[in-house]
Amino acid sequence: MCGTTQQCEWGAIAYTFFTNPKMKEEMMKDHVYKQIELTGSSEKSSDDAIRTAIAKASKTLRNLHWFEVTETRGHIEDDKVVHWQVTIKVGLRIE
């Protein structure tokens, strides 16, 4: 079960990618990818945490092509979510 709507949406995207042979084949056709794991954080949202991780990684890494959300967690204060952390796998295409 999804914890948030965004978590469900990202899970659906990852599920579609990894279970749709045509989509996966087209994305990875004749390419080699390296996977790295990143954790982004944000006080705004889980989506913003993902964007933060990818934006920071893209400053020093090339050929970022896809990502998969592997973990979502947050910090609660006074019964409110005050901070998000999202761990993602990122695929970098090897030249």
C-alpha distances in whole Angstrom, upper triangle without the diagonal:
4,7,9,11,12,10,8,12,13,10,12,15,15,14,17,19,18,18,21,24,27,25,24,28,29,28,29,32,35,33,32,30,29,26,26,23,23,22,22,22,23,23,22,19,17,18,22,21,20,23,25,24,26,29,30,29,31,34,35,33,34,32,29,27,23,20,17,15,14,13,13,14,17,20,20,24,25,21,21,19,22,21,18,18,17,18,18,20,23,25,29,32,35,38
4,6,7,9,6,5,9,10,8,10,13,13,13,16,18,18,19,21,24,26,24,23,27,28,26,28,31,34,32,31,28,28,24,24,21,21,19,19,19,19,20,19,15,13,15,18,17,17,20,22,21,22,25,27,27,28,31,32,31,32,30,26,25,21,18,15,12,12,11,10,12,14,17,18,21,23,20,18,16,19,18,15,16,14,15,16,18,21,24,27,30,33,36
4,7,8,6,8,11,11,11,13,16,16,16,19,21,21,22,24,27,29,26,26,30,31,28,30,33,36,34,33,30,29,25,24,21,20,18,18,17,17,17,16,13,11,13,16,16,16,19,20,20,22,24,26,26,28,31,32,31,32,31,27,26,22,19,16,13,13,11,9,10,11,14,14,18,19,16,15,13,16,15,12,13,13,15,16,19,22,25,28,31,34,37
4,5,5,6,9,10,11,12,14,15,16,18,20,21,22,24,27,28,26,26,30,30,27,29,33,36,33,33,29,29,25,24,22,20,18,17,16,15,16,14,10,9,11,14,14,14,17,19,19,21,23,24,25,26,29,31,30,31,30,26,25,21,18,16,13,14,12,10,11,12,14,15,18,19,16,14,12,15,14,12,13,12,15,16,19,21,24,27,30,33,36
4,5,5,6,9,10,11,12,14,15,16,18,20,21,22,26,26,24,24,28,28,26,28,31,34,32,32,29,29,26,25,23,21,19,18,18,17,17,15,11,10,11,14,15,15,17,19,20,20,22,25,25,26,29,31,30,30,29,25,24,20,18,16,13,15,14,12,14,15,18,18,21,22,19,17,15,17,17,14,16,14,17,17,20,21,24,27,29,33,36
4,5,5,6,8,10,11,12,14,15,17,18,20,21,24,25,22,22,26,26,23,25,29,31,29,29,26,26,23,22,19,18,16,15,15,14,15,13,9,7,7,11,12,11,13,16,16,17,19,21,21,22,25,27,26,26,25,21,20,17,14,13,11,13,12,10,13,14,17,18,21,23,20,17,15,16,15,12,13,11,14,14,17,18,21,24,26,30,32
4,5,5,6,9,10,11,12,14,15,16,18,20,23,24,21,21,25,25,23,24,28,30,28,28,24,24,21,20,17,17,15,14,15,15,16,15,11,8,9,12,12,11,14,16,16,17,19,21,21,23,26,27,26,26,25,21,20,16,13,11,8,10,9,8,10,12,16,17,21,23,20,18,15,17,15,12,12,10,12,12,15,17,19,23,25,29,32
4,6,5,6,9,10,10,12,14,15,16,18,21,22,20,20,24,24,22,24,27,30,29,28,25,25,22,22,20,20,18,18,18,19,20,18,14,12,12,16,16,14,17,19,19,20,22,24,24,25,28,30,28,28,26,23,21,17,15,12,10,12,12,11,14,16,19,20,24,26,22,20,18,20,19,16,16,13,15,15,17,19,21,24,26,30,33
4,5,5,6,9,10,11,12,14,15,16,20,20,17,18,22,22,20,22,25,28,26,27,24,24,21,22,20,19,18,18,18,18,20,17,14,11,10,14,15,13,15,18,18,18,20,23,22,23,26,28,26,26,24,21,18,15,13,11,10,13,14,13,16,18,21,22,26,27,25,22,19,21,20,16,17,14,15,14,16,17,19,22,24,28,30
4,5,5,6,8,10,11,12,14,15,18,19,16,16,20,20,17,19,23,26,24,23,20,21,18,18,16,16,15,15,16,17,19,17,13,10,9,13,13,10,13,16,15,15,18,20,19,20,23,25,23,23,21,17,15,12,10,8,7,10,11,11,14,16,20,22,25,28,25,23,19,21,19,15,14,11,12,11,12,13,15,19,21,25,27
4,5,5,6,8,10,11,12,14,17,18,16,15,19,20,18,19,23,26,24,23,21,21,18,18,17,17,16,17,18,19,21,20,16,13,13,16,16,13,16,19,18,17,21,22,22,23,26,27,25,25,23,19,17,13,11,8,7,9,10,11,15,17,21,23,26,29,26,24,21,23,20,17,16,13,13,11,13,15,16,20,22,25,28
4,5,5,6,9,10,10,12,15,16,14,14,18,18,17,19,22,25,24,24,22,22,20,21,20,20,20,20,21,22,24,22,18,15,14,18,18,16,18,21,20,19,22,25,24,24,28,29,26,26,24,20,18,14,13,10,10,12,14,15,18,21,24,26,29,31,28,26,23,25,23,20,19,16,16,15,15,17,18,21,23,26,29
4,5,5,6,9,10,10,14,14,11,12,15,15,14,16,19,22,21,21,19,20,18,19,18,18,19,19,21,21,24,22,18,15,14,17,17,14,16,19,18,17,20,22,21,21,25,26,23,23,20,17,14,11,10,8,10,12,15,15,19,21,25,27,31,33,30,28,24,26,24,20,19,16,16,13,13,14,15,18,19,23,26
4,5,5,6,8,10,13,14,11,10,14,15,13,14,18,21,19,19,16,17,15,16,15,16,17,18,20,22,24,23,19,16,15,18,17,14,16,19,17,16,20,22,20,21,24,25,22,22,19,16,13,10,8,6,8,10,13,14,18,21,25,27,31,33,30,28,25,26,24,20,18,15,14,11,11,12,13,16,18,21,24
4,5,5,6,8,11,13,11,11,14,16,14,16,19,22,21,21,19,20,17,19,18,19,20,21,23,25,27,25,22,18,18,21,20,17,20,23,21,20,23,25,24,24,28,28,26,25,22,19,17,13,12,9,11,12,14,16,20,23,27,29,32,34,32,30,27,28,26,22,21,17,16,14,14,15,16,19,20,24,27
4,6,5,6,9,10,8,9,12,13,12,14,17,20,20,20,19,20,19,21,20,21,22,23,25,26,29,27,23,20,19,22,22,19,21,24,22,21,24,26,25,25,28,29,26,25,22,19,16,13,13,11,13,15,18,19,23,26,29,31,35,37,34,32,29,31,28,25,23,20,19,16,16,16,16,19,20,23,26
4,6,6,8,9,6,6,10,10,9,11,14,17,16,17,15,17,15,18,18,19,21,22,24,26,29,27,23,20,19,22,21,18,19,22,21,19,22,24,22,22,26,26,23,22,18,16,13,10,10,9,12,14,17,19,23,26,30,32,36,38,35,33,30,31,28,25,23,19,18,15,14,14,13,16,16,20,22
4,6,7,10,8,6,10,12,11,11,14,17,16,16,15,16,15,17,17,20,21,23,25,27,30,29,25,22,21,24,23,19,21,24,22,20,24,26,23,24,27,27,24,23,20,18,15,12,12,10,12,13,17,19,23,26,30,32,36,39,36,34,31,32,29,25,23,20,18,15,13,14,13,17,17,20,23
4,6,9,8,8,11,13,13,14,16,19,19,19,18,20,18,21,21,23,25,26,28,30,32,31,27,24,23,26,26,22,24,27,25,24,27,29,27,27,31,31,28,26,23,21,18,15,15,13,15,16,19,22,25,28,32,34,38,40,37,35,32,34,32,28,26,22,21,18,17,18,17,20,20,23,26
4,6,5,6,9,10,11,12,14,17,18,19,18,21,20,22,23,25,26,27,30,31,34,32,28,25,24,27,27,23,25,28,26,24,27,30,27,27,31,31,28,26,23,21,17,15,16,15,17,19,22,24,28,31,34,37,40,42,40,37,34,36,33,30,28,24,23,20,19,19,17,20,20,23,25
4,6,5,6,8,10,10,11,15,15,17,17,20,19,23,24,26,28,29,32,34,36,35,31,28,27,29,29,25,27,30,28,26,29,31,28,28,31,31,28,26,22,21,18,16,17,17,20,21,24,26,30,33,37,39,43,45,43,41,37,39,36,32,30,27,25,22,20,19,17,20,19,21,23
4,6,5,6,9,10,10,14,15,17,18,21,21,24,25,27,29,30,33,34,37,35,32,29,27,30,30,26,27,30,28,26,28,31,28,27,31,31,27,25,22,21,17,16,18,18,21,23,26,28,32,35,39,41,44,47,44,42,39,40,37,33,32,28,26,23,21,20,18,20,19,21,23
4,6,5,6,9,10,14,14,16,16,19,18,21,22,24,26,27,29,31,33,32,28,25,23,26,26,22,23,26,25,22,25,27,25,24,28,28,24,22,19,17,14,12,14,15,18,20,23,25,29,32,35,38,41,44,41,39,35,36,34,30,28,25,23,20,18,17,15,17,16,19,21
4,6,5,6,8,12,11,13,13,15,15,18,20,22,24,25,28,30,33,31,28,25,23,26,25,22,23,25,23,21,24,26,23,23,26,26,23,21,17,16,12,11,13,13,17,18,22,24,28,31,34,37,41,43,41,38,35,36,33,29,27,23,22,18,16,15,13,15,14,17,19
4,6,5,5,9,10,12,13,16,17,20,22,24,27,28,31,33,36,35,32,29,27,29,29,25,26,28,26,23,26,28,25,24,28,28,24,22,18,17,14,14,16,16,20,21,25,28,31,34,38,41,44,47,45,42,39,40,37,33,31,27,25,21,19,17,15,16,14,16,18
4,6,5,9,10,13,13,17,18,21,23,25,27,28,31,33,36,34,31,28,26,28,28,24,24,27,25,22,25,27,24,23,27,26,23,20,16,16,13,13,16,17,21,23,26,28,32,35,38,41,44,47,45,42,39,39,36,33,31,27,25,22,19,17,15,16,14,16,17
4,6,9,8,11,11,14,14,17,19,21,24,24,28,29,32,31,28,25,23,25,25,21,21,24,22,19,21,23,21,19,23,23,19,17,13,12,9,9,12,14,18,20,23,25,29,32,35,38,41,44,42,39,36,36,33,29,27,24,22,18,16,14,11,12,10,13,15
4,6,5,7,8,12,13,16,19,21,24,25,29,31,34,33,30,27,25,27,26,22,23,25,23,20,22,24,21,20,23,23,19,17,13,13,10,10,13,15,18,20,24,26,30,33,36,39,42,45,43,41,37,38,34,31,28,24,22,18,15,14,10,11,9,11,13
4,5,9,11,14,16,20,22,25,28,29,32,34,38,36,33,30,28,30,29,26,26,28,26,23,26,27,24,23,26,25,21,19,15,16,13,14,17,18,22,24,27,30,33,36,40,43,46,49,47,44,41,41,38,34,32,28,26,22,19,17,14,14,11,13,13
4,7,10,14,16,20,23,25,29,30,34,36,39,38,36,33,30,32,31,27,28,30,27,24,26,28,24,23,26,25,21,18,15,16,14,16,19,20,24,25,29,32,35,38,42,45,48,51,49,47,43,43,40,36,33,30,27,24,20,18,14,14,10,11,11
4,7,10,13,16,19,22,25,26,30,32,36,35,33,30,28,29,28,24,24,26,23,21,23,24,21,19,22,21,17,15,11,13,11,13,16,18,22,23,26,29,32,35,38,42,45,48,46,44,40,40,36,33,30,27,24,21,17,15,11,10,7,7,8
4,7,10,13,17,19,23,25,28,31,35,34,32,29,27,28,27,23,24,25,22,20,22,23,19,18,21,19,16,14,11,12,11,13,15,17,20,21,24,27,30,33,37,40,43,46,45,42,39,38,35,31,28,25,22,19,15,13,9,8,6,6,8
4,6,10,13,16,19,21,25,27,31,31,28,25,24,25,23,20,20,22,18,16,19,19,16,15,18,17,13,12,9,9,9,10,12,13,17,18,21,24,27,30,33,36,39,43,41,39,35,35,31,28,25,21,18,15,12,9,6,5,4,6,9
4,7,10,13,17,19,23,26,29,29,27,24,23,24,22,19,20,20,17,15,18,18,14,14,17,15,11,11,10,10,10,11,11,13,16,16,19,22,25,28,31,34,37,41,40,37,33,33,29,26,23,20,16,13,10,8,6,5,6,7,11
4,7,10,13,16,20,23,26,26,24,21,20,21,19,16,17,18,14,13,16,16,13,14,17,15,12,13,11,10,10,10,9,10,13,13,16,18,21,24,27,31,34,37,36,34,30,30,26,22,19,16,13,10,6,5,5,6,9,10,14
4,7,10,13,17,20,24,24,22,19,19,19,16,14,15,15,12,11,14,13,10,12,15,13,11,12,12,10,12,11,9,11,12,12,14,17,19,22,24,28,31,35,34,31,27,27,23,20,16,14,10,8,6,5,7,8,11,12,16
4,7,10,14,17,21,21,19,16,16,17,14,12,14,14,10,11,14,13,10,13,16,15,13,15,15,12,14,12,9,9,10,9,11,13,15,18,21,24,27,31,30,28,24,23,20,17,13,10,7,6,5,6,9,11,15,16,20
4,6,10,13,17,18,16,13,14,14,10,9,11,10,6,8,11,10,8,12,14,13,12,15,15,12,14,13,10,10,10,10,10,12,14,16,18,22,25,28,27,25,21,20,17,14,10,8,6,5,6,7,11,12,16,18,21
4,7,10,14,15,13,11,12,12,8,8,10,9,6,9,12,11,10,14,15,16,15,18,19,15,17,15,12,12,10,10,9,9,10,12,14,18,21,24,24,21,18,17,13,10,6,5,4,6,9,10,14,16,20,22,25
4,7,11,12,11,9,10,8,5,6,8,6,4,8,10,9,10,13,14,15,15,18,19,15,17,15,12,13,11,12,11,10,11,11,14,17,20,23,22,20,16,14,11,8,6,5,6,8,11,12,16,17,21,23,26
4,7,9,9,8,9,8,4,7,9,7,7,11,12,11,13,16,17,18,19,21,22,19,20,19,16,16,13,14,12,10,10,9,11,14,16,20,19,16,13,11,7,5,4,6,9,11,15,16,19,21,24,27,29
4,5,6,7,9,6,5,9,9,8,10,13,13,13,15,17,18,20,21,23,24,21,22,20,18,18,15,16,14,12,11,9,11,13,15,18,18,14,11,9,6,5,7,9,12,14,18,18,22,23,27,29,32
4,6,9,11,8,8,12,12,11,13,16,16,16,19,21,21,24,25,27,28,24,26,24,21,21,18,19,17,13,12,9,9,11,12,15,15,11,8,6,4,6,9,12,15,17,21,22,25,27,30,33,35
4,7,8,6,8,11,11,11,14,16,16,17,19,21,22,24,25,27,27,24,25,23,20,20,17,19,17,14,13,11,12,13,14,16,16,12,9,8,7,7,10,12,16,17,21,22,25,27,30,33,35
4,5,5,6,9,10,11,13,15,15,17,19,20,22,24,24,26,26,22,22,20,17,17,14,16,14,11,11,10,12,13,15,17,16,12,9,9,8,6,9,10,13,15,18,19,23,25,28,31,33
4,5,5,6,9,10,11,13,14,16,17,18,21,22,22,24,23,20,20,17,14,13,10,12,10,7,9,9,12,14,17,19,17,14,11,11,9,6,7,6,10,11,15,16,19,22,25,28,31
4,5,5,6,9,10,11,12,14,16,16,19,21,20,22,21,17,17,15,12,12,10,13,13,10,12,12,15,17,20,22,21,17,14,14,12,9,10,8,11,11,15,15,18,20,23,26,29
4,5,5,6,9,10,10,12,14,15,17,19,19,21,21,18,18,16,14,15,13,16,14,12,13,13,15,17,19,22,21,17,14,13,11,9,10,9,12,13,16,16,19,21,24,27,29
4,5,5,6,9,10,11,12,14,16,18,18,20,20,17,18,16,13,13,11,13,12,10,11,11,13,16,18,21,20,17,13,12,9,7,6,6,9,10,13,14,17,19,23,25,28
4,5,5,6,9,10,11,12,15,16,16,17,17,13,14,12,9,10,8,11,11,10,12,13,16,19,22,25,23,20,17,16,13,10,8,6,8,7,11,11,14,16,19,22,25
4,6,5,6,8,10,10,13,15,15,16,16,13,14,12,11,12,12,15,15,14,15,16,19,21,23,26,25,22,18,17,15,12,11,10,11,11,13,12,15,16,19,22,24
4,6,5,6,8,10,11,14,14,16,17,14,16,15,13,15,13,16,15,14,15,15,17,20,22,25,25,21,18,16,13,11,10,10,11,11,14,13,16,17,20,23,25
4,6,5,6,9,10,12,12,14,15,12,14,13,11,12,11,13,13,13,15,15,18,21,23,27,26,23,19,18,14,12,10,9,9,8,10,10,13,14,17,20,22
4,6,5,6,9,10,10,11,12,8,10,10,9,11,12,14,15,15,17,19,21,24,27,30,29,26,22,21,18,15,13,11,11,9,10,8,11,11,15,17,19
4,6,5,7,10,10,11,13,10,13,13,12,15,15,18,18,18,20,20,22,25,27,30,30,27,23,21,18,16,15,14,14,13,14,12,14,14,17,19,21
4,6,6,8,9,12,14,12,15,15,14,16,16,18,18,18,20,20,22,25,27,30,30,27,23,21,18,16,14,14,14,13,14,12,15,14,17,19,21
4,5,6,6,9,11,9,12,13,12,15,15,17,18,18,20,21,23,27,29,33,32,29,25,24,20,18,16,14,13,12,12,9,11,11,14,16,17
4,5,5,6,8,7,11,12,13,16,17,19,20,21,23,24,26,30,32,35,35,31,28,26,23,20,18,17,16,14,14,11,12,10,13,15,16
4,6,8,11,11,14,16,16,19,20,22,23,23,25,25,27,31,32,36,36,32,29,27,24,22,20,19,18,17,17,14,15,13,16,17,18
4,7,10,11,14,16,17,20,21,22,23,24,26,27,28,32,34,37,37,34,31,29,25,23,21,20,18,17,16,14,14,12,14,15,16
4,7,7,11,13,14,17,19,20,22,23,25,27,29,32,35,38,38,35,31,29,26,24,21,19,17,15,14,11,11,8,10,11,12
4,6,9,12,14,17,20,22,24,25,27,29,32,35,37,41,40,37,33,32,28,26,23,21,19,17,15,11,10,7,8,9,10
4,6,9,12,16,18,20,23,25,27,29,32,35,38,41,40,37,33,33,29,26,24,21,19,16,14,10,8,5,5,7,8
4,6,8,12,15,17,19,21,24,26,29,32,35,38,37,34,30,29,26,23,20,17,16,12,11,7,6,5,7,10,11
4,7,11,14,16,19,21,24,26,29,33,35,39,37,34,30,30,27,23,21,18,16,13,11,7,6,6,7,10,12
4,7,10,13,16,18,21,23,27,30,33,36,34,31,28,28,24,21,19,15,14,10,8,6,5,8,9,13,15
4,7,9,12,14,17,20,23,26,29,32,31,28,24,24,21,18,15,12,10,6,5,4,6,9,12,15,18
4,6,9,11,15,18,22,25,28,31,29,26,23,23,20,16,14,10,9,5,5,7,9,12,15,18,21
4,6,8,11,14,18,21,24,27,25,23,19,20,17,13,11,7,6,4,7,9,12,15,18,21,24
4,7,10,14,17,20,24,27,25,23,20,21,17,14,11,8,6,5,7,10,13,17,20,22,26
4,7,10,14,17,20,23,21,20,16,17,14,11,8,6,5,7,10,13,16,19,23,25,29
4,7,11,13,17,20,18,16,13,14,11,7,6,5,6,9,12,15,19,22,25,28,31
4,7,10,14,17,15,13,10,11,9,6,5,6,9,12,15,18,22,24,28,30,34
4,7,10,13,12,10,7,7,5,4,6,8,11,15,18,21,24,27,30,33,36
4,7,10,10,8,6,6,5,7,8,12,14,18,22,24,28,30,34,36,39
4,7,6,5,5,6,7,9,12,15,18,21,25,27,31,33,37,39,42
4,5,5,7,6,9,12,15,18,21,25,28,30,34,36,40,42,45
4,6,8,9,12,15,18,21,25,28,31,34,37,40,43,46,49
4,7,9,12,14,17,20,23,26,30,32,36,38,42,45,48
4,6,9,11,15,17,21,24,28,30,33,36,39,42,45
4,6,8,11,14,17,20,24,26,29,32,35,38,41
4,7,11,14,17,20,24,25,29,31,35,37,40
4,7,10,14,17,20,22,26,28,31,34,36
4,7,10,13,17,18,22,24,28,31,33
4,7,10,14,15,19,21,25,28,31
4,6,10,12,16,19,22,25,28
4,7,10,13,16,20,22,25
4,6,10,13,16,19,22
4,7,10,13,15,19
4,6,10,13,16
4,6,9,13
4,6,9
4,6
4
